[in-house]
Amino acid sequence: MSSADIGDAALAILAMVMSVVGVVFKKDSNERKEYEKTESERAELRAKENALAIKMMAASISLGAATALALKEGYTNGDMEEALEGAKKAKEEYFQFINSVAAERFK
């Protein structure tokens, strides 16, 4: 076997190795893109859920304050009705969000 034949064989082996490495890198790249897309979607859902949770906490605080004032004063006023409506709306928005996420997961 001449040195030219050995050189050609080495180049052929190197070309095959490079092809395999290229396929592996392409597969890894595709998996990474899918992972990043999934993580981005999850982050968006977490942000929406956090905003709704904050809204529910604010409504709860308002309702608690209106209740305390009503107990202190001995009667309810417009603040109580407004707080009740805010709590009801926040709860409905949160459960709509949770239901939409659940429905999407079971598609």
Secondary structure, 3 states (H helix, E strand, C coil): CCHHHHHHHHHHHHHHHHHHHHHHHHHHHHHHHHHHHHHHHHHHHHHHHHHHHHHHHHHHHHHHHHHHHHHHHCCCCHHHHHHHHHHHHHHHHHHHHHHHHHHHHCC
